Amino acid sequence: MKRWVYLAHRWLGIALCWLMALWFLSGVVMMYVGYPKLTPGERLRTLPALAADCCPVPPERAFELAGAGIQSLRLTSIGERAVYVATLPGQRYLTVDAGSGEALERVDAAQALRSAAPFAPGRALAYEGTLAEDAWTHSKALAGHRPLHRVADDAGGLYYVSSASGEVVRDVSPVERSWGWIGAWLHWVYPLRGGSVDFAWSDFVIYSSLAGSLLALCGILVGIWRWRRAGYASGRHTPYRSAMMRWHHYLGLVGGVFALTWVLSGLFSMNPWRLFDSGAPALQQSPLRAEDLAGLAPATALRRLDAAGQRSVELLWQPLAGRLYAVACDAQGGQRLIDWRADGTVSSGHALPHLAEAGRAMLPGARLVDESLQAEYDWHYYARAEHTMGGHLERPLPVLRLRFDDPAGTWLYLDPASGRVVQRLDAHRRAQRILFAFLHSWDWRFLLDKRPLWDVLLVAASLLGFLLSVSGAVIGWRRLNRRRGKHGDLLRN
């Protein structure tokens, strides 16, 4: 048994230590510069305030042109022009000019430049053509927007415009563009994304992570077996004569657990073999219907919101429990709610009993076992910085948490300000939260609230893992050279 552990550690180390070293190095970069994304806050900050006279065409026009059910509908702006943007089934989009009622049939270079202009005020823009995918747009969320129009500014920023909706759907800052190559691009093995090898990317990450976990586990066992508390004849606790081997042994005893938990949790981030899919049914939510939109004119709603002190840059129609509301957002992300009926009452949010009743209706076959208004972040519900993997997810407070007794063990988090479900967790996803976020990025509430302690500990542990991997790579390279030298001597003799 021990022999197989030694052999597995040796040859897996020769094959994978270089990759693990890159993972540790790039992981530190990702602590501060993440993979590019367009967050809700970034997008809202570019939008102008909606004037009451911006939208003489009613929102029902989007239903007339869609020819199918609309999943969501927004009144927003693209390049200073007010538009309705509808999300259709199958990741399709429809954009309708709120002034003329005409659908956006084609996004050309001129439109792409107009769309990108608010994101780069005062900068010169250059149109760089269309593409299906590049280093900064590997995302399933962009599937319905491809091909993408790419626009660059004179400071090195990039903006990707949807060919379906005409909106900017991703921006890349000069910092993200520079550091991303040794950050997310390396960490997620994105050299294998796109092109003829894209089909192998997921399997490569999953099975290399699995092999890396086995490497780390074998290394921990070897390190424990070779350590002698009483010491060897040399007086050392390790049997190795080579300084590199000794340091690899010491580093493994201290940092081996970090290497194991990080590589294993990285594997779990991929949801391998769909381990964390519960098969729970979709939530039963009220559909958006054209007849409900007739209750109030957008111009009237915007005037009432202005009177309430809300300078709205976007309206999102949000059905809840058979009634239609509009969530009005300002450029800073502040929200007000307006009842989309003739009276058009403006409020700060839904009454909690009404919201809880709507939440119960989303899982009609389950019993509600707990209901609580959560005013602080906790183990499962928390916000991260915009550049992190989950930084684009909105996590408002307070939030209404509903716990159900369905087979999946569902927890729903509903935002009282908008009525939206901002997080859905079941037992499988809560397990993934522990096995991935807790172990991989150390999303521990205590540490996240005690920065820079989180930074110091995470960087120090990453440095241990990096040195452990580099020393393993050097040892492996030396061993291969010795074998090659012996093989050459045999051939010459």
N, C-alpha and C positions, 0 to 999 in steps of 0.2 A: 504493500500500500504506500509506504513512504517513498519508495523508489518512483512510483508513478506521480506522486505529488511533486517530487524534485524535478522530474523530467517535464511535467506540465508547466511548472514555474519557469524553468529555463527557456523552453522553446516558445511559450506564450510571451515571455518577456522580450525575447529577441524580435518577435513579430509585432508587438504592440506597445512597447515602452515609448517609442518615438511619438505614437499617436496620443498616448496618455499625457506625455509632456506638453503637447500642443493643447490638449483639453484644459490642463491646469493653467497654462499661460493665458489662453484666450478667455477662460472663465473669469480671471481677474479683470481683464479689459471690459468684459460684459457687465461687471459690477457698476461701471460708470458710463459706458457707452453701449447701448443696446442696438438690436437690429432695427432699422428704420421702420417707423409706422406713423400714420397720421392719427393723432389722438383727437377725441371730441373737442377738447379744449383748444388745441391748435386750429382746428377747422373753424370753430365758432369765432375765434379772435380775428379771423380774416373777413368776416361777413359784415356788410353794412346794415344799419338799422332799416327795417321794413317800413316804408311810408304807407299811409292808409290808401293812397291812390296807386299803389304799385301793382295791384292785382285786380283789374276790372273783370277778368275772366274767372268764373267760379271754379272751385276745385273739382266739381262734378265733371268738368271737361276731360280730366284724366281718365275717368271711367269710360267716357265715350270713345276715347282713342285706344284704350288698353285692350279691349276685346276679351278680357279675362279678369278674374278676380285680382284685386290689388291687396297685397299683404301689408304695405305701409305707405303713407303719403306724407310728404313734407312740403311746406312753402318755405323756400330758401332763396339764395342768390348764387348765380354763377357769373363771374365777371361783371358785377354790379347790376345784373339784370335779374329781376324776380322771376322765379320759375317754380313749378310744381315738379317734384321728383318722386316717382312712384316705383316701389319695388314690386316686381311681378314674380309669379312662381318660376322656379327653375333658374334662379339667379339672373333674372332679366330686369332691365330698367327702362323707364320711360320718362323723358323730360319734356315738360310742356311750358311754353312761354306764358307767364301769367298776364302778360299785357296783350298778346295777340291771339293766344289760344292755339298756336301752331306747335306741333311736335318737333323736337330736335331730331331731324332725320339723319344727319351726318356730322360727325365731329372732324373738322379739318384743322390744318396748321394754325389758321387765324383764330379759330375758336379755342384751340389748346392754349395759345398765347394769352388770350383774354381770360381764360379760366385761371391760369397760373399767376397773372399779374398781381392780384391782391396778396399773394403769398410772398412776393418779393418787391415791396414798394421801394421805388427809387433805384432799382437795379435793372440793368440791361438783360433782356431775355433772348435766348436763341433756341429755335425749334430744332430738335435732333431726330425727328422721324418717329416711326412706330416700331414697336417690338412686342413679341409675345411674352417674353420674360427675360430678366437679366439678374445680375447679382443681388439687387436690392428689392426684387419683386417676387421672390419665391413665397407665395402665400395662396392657400386655397380660397381665402376671402376675396381675392382679386379675380377669380376665375370668370365671373360674369362681366368684368370690365375689359377683358382683353379683346383685341390688341390694345396696348397702352401707348399713348402719345408721350414722348419724353421731351421736357423743356429744361434747359439749364440756365442759370443766371451767372453773372460775371464774378460772383464771389465763390463759385464752386458748388452751389446748391442745385439739387435736381427735383423736378416736380413731374409726377406721372398723372396723366389725365385719362379718364375713362372714355373709351370709344363708344360706350353705351349711354352714359348719362351726361358726359361733358364735365363732370366734376373732377377736381383734383382728389385722387384717392390715396396718394402716398407722397410724402416729401422726404428728402434726404439732405440733411445739413452737411456742410463741409467737414465738420468734426466726425459725424457718423460715416461719411464717405471715406475718410482717411483711416480712422481707427477700426472701422468695420471689417477690413481685410484681415486683421489679426485678432478680431473679436468674434462676432457671431459667425462670420463667413467661415472661419476655421473651426470654431467650436461645434457648429452644426454640420460639419463636413460638406459645406455647400459647393466645393469643387465638383461634387458628384451630382449636383442638381442641374437640371436643364440638359438639353441635347440628348445624345444617344445613350447615355449612362443613367439617365434620371430614374429609370425603372428599378435600378439596383440601390438607390440611395437609402430608402427606408430599411431594407434588409441589411445593408452594410452597417448602418448605425446600430440596429438592434443586435445583430450577432457579434459585432466588434465590442459592444458594451457588455454583452453576455460573456464573451471570452475575457474581456478586461476584468470583470468581476471574479471570474475563476482564477485569473492570474493573481489578483490581489489576495484572494482567500488562500491560495496555495502559498503565497509569499508570507502571509501571517503565520501559517502553520510551520513553514520552514524556519522562519525567524525564531519562533518559540522553541522548536526542537533543537536548534543549533546554539541557543543561549544557555550558558552554564553559570549559575549564580556563584558557584565555588570557584569558577575559572578553570581554564585549560593550563597546560604546562607552561605556556608563554606568560601566564599571569593575567591574560585578558579573558573577558567573558565570551568573546567570539572566537571561533577557530580560524578565521581568515587572516592570512598574512598580508595580502594586498590591501593597501590603504583604501582603494576604491571599493573593494568588497566589504571591508569593515564598515565604511560609512554607509554603504547600501544596507547592511544589516541593521545598523543603528537607526537609520532613517526609516526603515521598514517597521521596526518595533514601535516607533513613535507615530509615524504617519501612515502605516498600512491600513489602519481602520478608516482614516479619512479617504484614502484611495478607494477602498472597497465601497464605502457608503456613497461616494460621489459618482463612481462609475455605475453602480447598481441603480441609484436613483435617476441617473441620466437615462438608463434603459427604461425605467418606468415612465419617464416623460413622453416616450413614444407610444404609450398605451399598447405594448406588444401583445399580439394575438388577441386584441380587444379585451384584455383582462378587466378593464374598468368600465366596460359597457354593461349597464344593468338591464337593458331591454325595456325600461320603463316607458309607458305610453306618453305621447305628446300631451301637453297641457291643453285643456279645453278653454280657449279664449274667444271672446266675441270677435266676429269678423268685422272688417271695415266695409260699410255699405254706402252706396252713392246717395240713397234717400236720406241718410242721417246727416250728410253734409249740407243739406239744404236748410238746416235750422238757423244758420247764422251766416252773414256775409263776412269774408275775411277783412274787408275794410272796416266794418263795424267792430269786429273783434280787436283789430289793431288799435283803433281809437280808444276802446275801453281799457285795453292794456296800457296804453300811453297815459291815460287818466289815472291809472293805478300806480304809475311810476315805473312801468316796465318798458324799456326800450328794446323791443323784440327784434332779433336778427333771424329767427327761425320759428316756425310753427310745426309741430308734429301732432297729427291727429291720432288719438289714443282711445280706442273703445275699451270700456270696462263695465262688466255686468250689464250689458245691453244698452248702455248709454254712451254717447260720444263726447269726448273732451278734447281739448287741444292743449298741449304742453308748449308754452312760450319760453324760449331761451334768450337771454341777452348775451352780449359778447364775452362776458366774464363767466358764463355758465350758470348764472342765476336763473331760477325757474319760477313761473307762475302758471296757474291752471285756470282755464276758462271753460265753463260748461257750454257745449256747442248747441244750445237751444236758444230760443228767441230772446230770453232774458239775459243770456251771456254773462253769468255771474263769474267774476274774477276772484280767485282764492289762492291761498298759499299751498293748498293740497287737499287730498281726500280725507274725509272723516274716517277714523280708524275702524269703527264698526262696519262701515260700507266697504272699506278695503278688505277687511277680514272676510266678509261675506263673499266678495268677489274671488278672493283667494281660495276659499273652500269650494267654490263652483268650478275651479280649474281642475280639481281632482275629484270628480263626483262619486267615484267608487271607494274613496278612502275616508277615514275618520280623522278629524283634527284632534290631536292629543295635547298640543301646547301652542299658545299664542303669546307673543311678547314683543314689546317695543324695545328695540336695541339701540341704545344711545352711544355705545362705544364699540370699537373694533374688538374682535376676539380671535380665537384660534382659527376659526373657519371663515370669518368674514373680516377682511381687512384690505386696505389700499396699499399699493406700491407706487414708487416713483414712475414718471411717464416713460422713462427709457427702459424699464424692466419688461419682462415677458408679459406680465399682467397689467402693465401700466396704462393700457388703453381701456381697461374695464372700469366702468363707473361703479364706485362703491360709496354712495351717499349715506349720510347719517342725519337723523335717525332712520331706522329701517324696521319694517314689521316682519318678524320671523314667524312662520307657520310650520309646525312639525306634524306630519301625518303618519298613520299606521299602515300605509300601503306596503306591499312586499319589498319595494325598493328602499323604504325608509326615507321618503322625500322630505327635504326641508326647502321651503320657499322663502325668499327674501323679497319683499315688495317695498318699493319706494313710495311713501305717502305723498311726496310732492308731485309725482307724475303718474302713479298707478302702475308703473312698469315692474315686471319681474327682473330684478337686477342680478339675481343669482339663484340657481337651482342646484341643490346638492342631494345626492342619494348616498347610500352606504358605500357604493363602489367609488364614487368621486371623493368621499371623505377619506377613504383608504388611500387613494392616489395623492391626496393633499399631504398625508403623512409621509408616504413613501417617496414622493417627489419633492414638493416644495419645502417640507421640513428638513429633509436630509440633503437636498441638493443646493438650495440657495439660503438655507438656514432662516427660513421665514418663521422665526420664533418671536412672538410678541415682545418678550422681554428684551431681546437683542435689538429688534427693529426700533424699539423706543429708547434704546441706550446708545445710539450712534454717537461717537465713532467706535464704540466697543465692538459692534458688529463688523465694521470694516477691518479693524486690527486683527480680530480673531480669524476672520475669513481669509484675509490676505496671508496671514501667518500659516494657516493650515494649507492653503493653496501652494505656498512656497515649499512647504514640506513635501507635498505631493509632487511638485515639479522637480525638486532635487532628487527625490526617490526615483522618479521616472527617468530623468537624465542619467543618473548613475547606472540604472539598469540598462539603458540603451548603450552606454559606453562599455559596460561589462559584456553585453551581448555582442557588440561589434568586435571587441578584442577576441572573444571566443571564436567567432566566425573566422577571423583572420588567422588564428592559430590552426584551426581545422584546415583552412585553405593552404596554409604553409606546409602542414604535414602531408596533405594530399599532393602538393607539388613536389615535395621531396621524394615521395614514393614513386611518382611518375618519372622523375629524373634518374632515380636509382634503378 
